[in-house]
Amino acid sequence: MVSVAPLECMANRVAEAQLAHAVEREGMLLHCLQVNGDPIDSEALDAFAQDVVGRFQQRPPVRRPTTRPGG
């Protein structure tokens, strides 16, 4: 999950606190970007993307139910 909001935005701070609980409960990844008009740090985004890819590659395969023809 990626959260992008203005720097020092109080509504975003509240949202981030709630997202942190959801992320912990669901085992997701969270990256919060606080922007102020400067270019976004691409290294931080790249590192987060690599974490996501690594997590995806480590997860167990999803078993999908097989369906029978006509049923």
MOPAC internal coordinates of N, CA, C and O (Angstrom, degrees):
PM7 1SCF
backbone

  N    0.0000 0     0.00 0     0.00 0    0    0    0
  C    1.4172 1     0.00 0     0.00 0    1    0    0
  C    1.5250 1   106.82 1     0.00 0    2    1    0
  O    1.2310 1   120.85 1   -42.66 1    3    2    1
  N    1.3195 1   115.99 1   137.34 1    3    2    1
  C    1.4580 1   121.38 1   178.18 1    5    3    2
  C    1.5189 1   107.96 1  -121.33 1    6    5    3
  O    1.2310 1   120.70 1   -50.80 1    7    6    5
  N    1.3061 1   116.28 1   129.20 1    7    6    5
  C    1.4592 1   122.68 1   177.04 1    9    7    6
  C    1.5265 1   108.17 1  -113.71 1   10    9    7
  O    1.2310 1   120.78 1   -55.85 1   11   10    9
  N    1.3267 1   116.11 1   124.15 1   11   10    9
  C    1.4706 1   121.15 1   179.31 1   13   11   10
  C    1.5223 1   107.76 1  -121.77 1   14   13   11
  O    1.2310 1   120.81 1   -52.77 1   15   14   13
  N    1.3340 1   116.06 1   127.23 1   15   14   13
  C    1.4616 1   120.04 1  -178.43 1   17   15   14
  C    1.5251 1   109.63 1  -156.59 1   18   17   15
  O    1.2310 1   120.75 1   -15.61 1   19   18   17
  N    1.3318 1   116.17 1   164.39 1   19   18   17
  C    1.4640 1   120.12 1   177.35 1   21   19   18
  C    1.5316 1   111.56 1   -63.36 1   22   21   19
  O    1.2310 1   121.34 1   -32.16 1   23   22   21
  N    1.3092 1   115.05 1   147.84 1   23   22   21
  C    1.4606 1   121.77 1   177.38 1   25   23   22
  C    1.5257 1   110.10 1   -60.38 1   26   25   23
  O    1.2310 1   120.77 1   -43.83 1   27   26   25
  N    1.3242 1   116.13 1   136.17 1   27   26   25
  C    1.4657 1   123.61 1   177.48 1   29   27   26
  C    1.5272 1   114.04 1    64.05 1   30   29   27
  O    1.2310 1   119.97 1  -154.11 1   31   30   29
  N    1.3054 1   117.66 1    25.89 1   31   30   29
  C    1.4675 1   122.22 1   177.17 1   33   31   30
  C    1.5297 1   108.14 1   -82.10 1   34   33   31
  O    1.2310 1   120.47 1   -62.89 1   35   34   33
  N    1.3362 1   116.71 1   117.11 1   35   34   33
  C    1.4610 1   120.39 1  -175.94 1   37   35   34
  C    1.5329 1   111.56 1   -65.09 1   38   37   35
  O    1.2310 1   119.96 1   142.08 1   39   38   37
  N    1.3168 1   117.67 1   -37.92 1   39   38   37
  C    1.4686 1   119.71 1   178.71 1   41   39   38
  C    1.5328 1   110.14 1   -62.28 1   42   41   39
  O    1.2310 1   120.76 1   142.75 1   43   42   41
  N    1.3164 1   116.15 1   -37.25 1   43   42   41
  C    1.4551 1   119.42 1   178.06 1   45   43   42
  C    1.5191 1   110.95 1   -68.13 1   46   45   43
  O    1.2310 1   119.79 1   141.77 1   47   46   45
  N    1.3020 1   118.01 1   -38.23 1   47   46   45
  C    1.4762 1   120.90 1   178.38 1   49   47   46
  C    1.5286 1   110.35 1   -59.58 1   50   49   47
  O    1.2310 1   120.45 1   137.85 1   51   50   49
  N    1.3210 1   116.75 1   -42.15 1   51   50   49
  C    1.4663 1   120.99 1   178.69 1   53   51   50
  C    1.5291 1   109.38 1   -65.41 1   54   53   51
  O    1.2310 1   120.46 1   135.51 1   55   54   53
  N    1.3280 1   116.73 1   -44.49 1   55   54   53
  C    1.4624 1   120.85 1   179.33 1   57   55   54
  C    1.5270 1   110.91 1   -61.72 1   58   57   55
  O    1.2310 1   119.92 1   137.39 1   59   58   57
  N    1.3132 1   117.76 1   -42.61 1   59   58   57
  C    1.4627 1   121.02 1   179.48 1   61   59   58
  C    1.5300 1   111.24 1   -61.96 1   62   61   59
  O    1.2310 1   120.56 1   140.90 1   63   62   61
  N    1.3199 1   116.54 1   -39.10 1   63   62   61
  C    1.4637 1   119.68 1   178.90 1   65   63   62
  C    1.5250 1   110.36 1   -63.06 1   66   65   63
  O    1.2310 1   120.43 1   138.33 1   67   66   65
  N    1.3235 1   116.79 1   -41.67 1   67   66   65
  C    1.4591 1   120.41 1   178.68 1   69   67   66
  C    1.5346 1   111.13 1   -70.02 1   70   69   67
  O    1.2310 1   120.73 1   139.82 1   71   70   69
  N    1.3287 1   116.20 1   -40.18 1   71   70   69
  C    1.4678 1   119.98 1   178.14 1   73   71   70
  C    1.5220 1   110.89 1   -61.77 1   74   73   71
  O    1.2310 1   120.25 1   142.75 1   75   74   73
  N    1.3228 1   117.12 1   -37.25 1   75   74   73
  C    1.4681 1   120.77 1  -179.67 1   77   75   74
  C    1.5258 1   110.24 1   -59.65 1   78   77   75
  O    1.2310 1   120.09 1   140.36 1   79   78   77
  N    1.3258 1   117.43 1   -39.64 1   79   78   77
  C    1.4698 1   120.64 1   177.92 1   81   79   78
  C    1.5239 1   110.92 1   -67.05 1   82   81   79
  O    1.2310 1   120.49 1   136.60 1   83   82   81
  N    1.3202 1   116.66 1   -43.40 1   83   82   81
  C    1.4685 1   120.71 1  -179.76 1   85   83   82
  C    1.5276 1   110.73 1   -65.30 1   86   85   83
  O    1.2310 1   120.64 1   138.59 1   87   86   85
  N    1.3195 1   116.38 1   -41.41 1   87   86   85
  C    1.4585 1   121.27 1  -179.98 1   89   87   86
  C    1.5261 1   110.32 1   -62.56 1   90   89   87
  O    1.2310 1   120.50 1   136.73 1   91   90   89
  N    1.3115 1   116.65 1   -43.27 1   91   90   89
  C    1.4672 1   120.83 1   179.45 1   93   91   90
  C    1.5248 1   110.41 1   -64.86 1   94   93   91
  O    1.2310 1   120.42 1   135.32 1   95   94   93
  N    1.3127 1   116.80 1   -44.68 1   95   94   93
  C    1.4549 1   121.63 1  -178.09 1   97   95   94
  C    1.5344 1   111.85 1   -65.39 1   98   97   95
  O    1.2310 1   120.47 1   140.17 1   99   98   97
  N    1.3376 1   116.71 1   -39.83 1   99   98   97
  C    1.4615 1   120.94 1  -175.06 1  101   99   98
  C    1.5353 1   113.12 1   -94.49 1  102  101   99
  O    1.2310 1   119.85 1   172.70 1  103  102  101
  N    1.3225 1   117.90 1    -7.30 1  103  102  101
  C    1.4560 1   121.03 1   179.35 1  105  103  102
  C    1.5176 1   113.19 1    72.82 1  106  105  103
  O    1.2310 1   120.40 1  -149.05 1  107  106  105
  N    1.3074 1   116.84 1    30.95 1  107  106  105
  C    1.4618 1   121.57 1  -179.21 1  109  107  106
  C    1.5255 1   110.10 1   -94.56 1  110  109  107
  O    1.2310 1   120.91 1    -7.74 1  111  110  109
  N    1.3097 1   115.86 1   172.26 1  111  110  109
  C    1.4603 1   121.97 1   174.35 1  113  111  110
  C    1.5251 1   108.76 1  -103.89 1  114  113  111
  O    1.2310 1   120.13 1   -32.98 1  115  114  113
  N    1.3236 1   117.35 1   147.02 1  115  114  113
  C    1.4565 1   122.65 1  -179.85 1  117  115  114
  C    1.5172 1   109.48 1  -134.17 1  118  117  115
  O    1.2310 1   120.97 1   -45.36 1  119  118  117
  N    1.3214 1   115.76 1   134.64 1  119  118  117
  C    1.4579 1   121.49 1   174.01 1  121  119  118
  C    1.5207 1   107.06 1  -130.82 1  122  121  119
  O    1.2310 1   120.35 1   -59.71 1  123  122  121
  N    1.3249 1   116.94 1   120.29 1  123  122  121
  C    1.4593 1   121.60 1  -178.99 1  125  123  122
  C    1.5232 1   109.37 1  -103.27 1  126  125  123
  O    1.2310 1   121.27 1   -55.60 1  127  126  125
  N    1.3244 1   115.17 1   124.40 1  127  126  125
  C    1.4616 1   121.47 1   177.20 1  129  127  126
  C    1.5166 1   108.51 1  -109.04 1  130  129  127
  O    1.2310 1   120.88 1   -59.18 1  131  130  129
  N    1.3112 1   115.93 1   120.82 1  131  130  129
  C    1.4548 1   120.71 1   174.84 1  133  131  130
  C    1.5215 1   107.02 1  -107.59 1  134  133  131
  O    1.2310 1   121.02 1   -63.53 1  135  134  133
  N    1.3062 1   115.66 1   116.47 1  135  134  133
  C    1.4606 1   120.65 1  -173.25 1  137  135  134
  C    1.5304 1   111.07 1  -107.70 1  138  137  135
  O    1.2310 1   121.97 1   -31.35 1  139  138  137
  N    1.3328 1   113.84 1   148.65 1  139  138  137
  C    1.4600 1   119.89 1   177.67 1  141  139  138
  C    1.5283 1   111.13 1  -134.90 1  142  141  139
  O    1.2310 1   120.37 1  -162.04 1  143  142  141
  N    1.3205 1   116.91 1    17.96 1  143  142  141
  C    1.4556 1   121.31 1  -179.69 1  145  143  142
  C    1.5115 1   113.60 1   102.72 1  146  145  143
  O    1.2310 1   120.03 1   165.18 1  147  146  145
  N    1.3307 1   117.54 1   -14.82 1  147  146  145
  C    1.4643 1   121.14 1   176.48 1  149  147  146
  C    1.5315 1   109.25 1   -78.76 1  150  149  147
  O    1.2310 1   120.33 1   -20.67 1  151  150  149
  N    1.3254 1   116.97 1   159.33 1  151  150  149
  C    1.4698 1   119.13 1   177.00 1  153  151  150
  C    1.5310 1   111.08 1   -59.65 1  154  153  151
  O    1.2310 1   121.06 1   -34.57 1  155  154  153
  N    1.3141 1   115.59 1   145.43 1  155  154  153
  C    1.4652 1   121.34 1   179.44 1  157  155  154
  C    1.5279 1   109.06 1   -76.11 1  158  157  155
  O    1.2310 1   120.62 1   -39.24 1  159  158  157
  N    1.3086 1   116.41 1   140.76 1  159  158  157
  C    1.4644 1   122.76 1  -179.94 1  161  159  158
  C    1.5332 1   109.13 1   -69.38 1  162  161  159
  O    1.2310 1   120.68 1   -76.06 1  163  162  161
  N    1.3173 1   116.30 1   103.94 1  163  162  161
  C    1.4636 1   120.21 1  -176.49 1  165  163  162
  C    1.5302 1   111.79 1   -67.95 1  166  165  163
  O    1.2310 1   119.69 1   152.35 1  167  166  165
  N    1.3159 1   118.19 1   -27.65 1  167  166  165
  C    1.4688 1   120.22 1   178.34 1  169  167  166
  C    1.5242 1   110.94 1   -64.63 1  170  169  167
  O    1.2310 1   120.50 1   140.90 1  171  170  169
  N    1.3315 1   116.64 1   -39.10 1  171  170  169
  C    1.4628 1   119.76 1   178.91 1  173  171  170
  C    1.5251 1   110.57 1   -66.55 1  174  173  171
  O    1.2310 1   120.43 1   139.76 1  175  174  173
  N    1.3293 1   116.78 1   -40.24 1  175  174  173
  C    1.4656 1   120.11 1   177.66 1  177  175  174
  C    1.5244 1   111.01 1   -66.51 1  178  177  175
  O    1.2310 1   120.27 1   139.24 1  179  178  177
  N    1.3270 1   117.09 1   -40.76 1  179  178  177
  C    1.4605 1   120.99 1   177.93 1  181  179  178
  C    1.5291 1   110.97 1   -61.49 1  182  181  179
  O    1.2310 1   120.53 1   137.13 1  183  182  181
  N    1.3172 1   116.59 1   -42.87 1  183  182  181
  C    1.4628 1   120.63 1   179.76 1  185  183  182
  C    1.5304 1   110.36 1   -63.78 1  186  185  183
  O    1.2310 1   120.32 1   138.23 1  187  186  185
  N    1.3336 1   116.99 1   -41.77 1  187  186  185
  C    1.4562 1   120.30 1   178.01 1  189  187  186
  C    1.5284 1   110.29 1   -63.81 1  190  189  187
  O    1.2310 1   120.26 1   137.09 1  191  190  189
  N    1.3288 1   117.12 1   -42.91 1  191  190  189
  C    1.4635 1   121.02 1   179.03 1  193  191  190
  C    1.5323 1   110.50 1   -61.21 1  194  193  191
  O    1.2310 1   120.10 1   140.01 1  195  194  193
  N    1.3187 1   117.41 1   -39.99 1  195  194  193
  C    1.4619 1   120.50 1   178.02 1  197  195  194
  C    1.5296 1   111.03 1   -65.13 1  198  197  195
  O    1.2310 1   120.25 1   142.52 1  199  198  197
  N    1.3356 1   117.13 1   -37.48 1  199  198  197
  C    1.4717 1   120.67 1   175.94 1  201  199  198
  C    1.5272 1   110.45 1   -61.92 1  202  201  199
  O    1.2310 1   120.80 1   137.78 1  203  202  201
  N    1.3297 1   116.08 1   -42.22 1  203  202  201
  C    1.4652 1   120.51 1   179.79 1  205  203  202
  C    1.5259 1   110.27 1   -64.00 1  206  205  203
  O    1.2310 1   120.19 1   134.34 1  207  206  205
  N    1.3160 1   117.24 1   -45.66 1  207  206  205
  C    1.4619 1   121.54 1   179.44 1  209  207  206
  C    1.5302 1   109.86 1   -61.62 1  210  209  207
  O    1.2310 1   120.30 1   134.75 1  211  210  209
  N    1.3132 1   117.02 1   -45.25 1  211  210  209
  C    1.4596 1   120.51 1   179.20 1  213  211  210
  C    1.5133 1   112.07 1   -61.28 1  214  213  211
  O    1.2310 1   120.40 1   137.54 1  215  214  213
  N    1.3200 1   116.84 1   -42.46 1  215  214  213
  C    1.4686 1   120.63 1   178.38 1  217  215  214
  C    1.5231 1   110.27 1   -64.14 1  218  217  215
  O    1.2310 1   120.23 1   138.74 1  219  218  217
  N    1.3245 1   117.16 1   -41.26 1  219  218  217
  C    1.4568 1   121.57 1  -179.86 1  221  219  218
  C    1.5272 1   110.82 1   -63.47 1  222  221  219
  O    1.2310 1   120.30 1   138.79 1  223  222  221
  N    1.3183 1   117.04 1   -41.21 1  223  222  221
  C    1.4594 1   120.98 1  -178.46 1  225  223  222
  C    1.5221 1   112.63 1   -70.42 1  226  225  223
  O    1.2310 1   120.10 1   154.82 1  227  226  225
  N    1.3261 1   117.41 1   -25.18 1  227  226  225
  C    1.4619 1   121.02 1  -177.28 1  229  227  226
  C    1.5192 1   113.25 1   -89.14 1  230  229  227
  O    1.2310 1   119.90 1   166.76 1  231  230  229
  N    1.3086 1   117.80 1   -13.24 1  231  230  229
  C    1.4677 1   119.02 1  -176.31 1  233  231  230
  C    1.5229 1   110.34 1   -72.74 1  234  233  231
  O    1.2310 1   120.86 1   -29.79 1  235  234  233
  N    1.3249 1   115.96 1   150.21 1  235  234  233
  C    1.4685 1   118.84 1   178.79 1  237  235  234
  C    1.5273 1   110.11 1   -69.84 1  238  237  235
  O    1.2310 1   120.43 1   -28.21 1  239  238  237
  N    1.3225 1   116.79 1   151.79 1  239  238  237
  C    1.4592 1   118.89 1   179.77 1  241  239  238
  C    1.5283 1   111.09 1   -64.71 1  242  241  239
  O    1.2310 1   121.16 1   -32.98 1  243  242  241
  N    1.3143 1   115.38 1   147.02 1  243  242  241
  C    1.4597 1   121.16 1   179.25 1  245  243  242
  C    1.5180 1   108.37 1   -83.78 1  246  245  243
  O    1.2310 1   120.58 1   -51.60 1  247  246  245
  N    1.3121 1   116.50 1   128.40 1  247  246  245
  C    1.4708 1   120.60 1   177.67 1  249  247  246
  C    1.5095 1   108.21 1   -91.71 1  250  249  247
  O    1.2310 1   121.19 1   -61.47 1  251  250  249
  N    1.2975 1   115.33 1   118.53 1  251  250  249
  C    1.4604 1   121.08 1  -179.98 1  253  251  250
  C    1.5265 1   108.63 1  -100.25 1  254  253  251
  O    1.2310 1   120.62 1   -40.52 1  255  254  253
  N    1.3281 1   116.43 1   139.48 1  255  254  253
  C    1.4650 1   118.48 1   178.68 1  257  255  254
  C    1.5192 1   110.33 1   -65.91 1  258  257  255
  O    1.2310 1   121.17 1   -38.55 1  259  258  257
  N    1.2987 1   115.36 1   141.45 1  259  258  257
  C    1.4539 1   119.20 1   177.76 1  261  259  258
  C    1.5180 1   108.45 1   -86.05 1  262  261  259
  O    1.2310 1   121.27 1   -35.52 1  263  262  261
  N    1.3052 1   115.17 1   144.48 1  263  262  261
  C    1.4635 1   119.98 1   178.60 1  265  263  262
  C    1.5185 1   109.08 1  -110.88 1  266  265  263
  O    1.2310 1   121.31 1   -34.60 1  267  266  265
  N    1.2855 1   115.11 1   145.40 1  267  266  265
  C    1.4507 1   120.51 1   178.44 1  269  267  266
  C    1.5203 1   109.15 1   -93.91 1  270  269  267
  O    1.2310 1   120.07 1   -32.94 1  271  270  269
  N    1.3075 1   117.48 1   147.06 1  271  270  269
  C    1.4651 1   118.95 1   176.76 1  273  271  270
  C    1.5193 1   111.03 1   -59.26 1  274  273  271
  O    1.2310 1   121.39 1   -46.73 1  275  274  273
  N    1.3325 1   114.95 1   133.27 1  275  274  273
  C    1.4538 1   120.66 1   177.80 1  277  275  274
  C    1.5124 1   114.00 1    77.84 1  278  277  275
  O    1.2310 1   120.13 1  -168.36 1  279  278  277
  N    1.3379 1   117.36 1    11.64 1  279  278  277
  C    1.4401 1   114.46 1  -176.17 1  281  279  278
  C    1.4380 1   113.99 1  -143.67 1  282  281  279
  O    1.2310 1   120.10 1   180.00 1  283  282  281

